[in-house]
């Protein structure tokens, strides 16, 4: 797994996409996932902040940045 500096992730996530920060879009995705899990009575065995960080890294790894 590649290592990332906090500065790299912060810089990348503060880019603007259609007048909205990328980080806000990621938070929307995070909310959608949590809503799905809640509506289907599913849980994940991880801390919510850690899950958000993994989501951020996943999107970073799979973006064309």
C-alpha positions, 0 to 999 in steps of 0.5 A: 500500500503506497504511503501518503503524506497528509499534505498531499491528501489535503492539497488534493482534496481541496481541489474544486470540482464544479464549484464544490470542494472535492472533500465535500463530494467525498463526504457526500459519498461517505454519507450515502454509504452510511445511509445505505448501511443504516437502512439495511441494518448493516454495520462495519467493524471500523471507526467512522473516521478511519472509514472516511480516511480509507474512502479518501485514499481509495478515491485518491488511488483511483482518480486521474489526479 
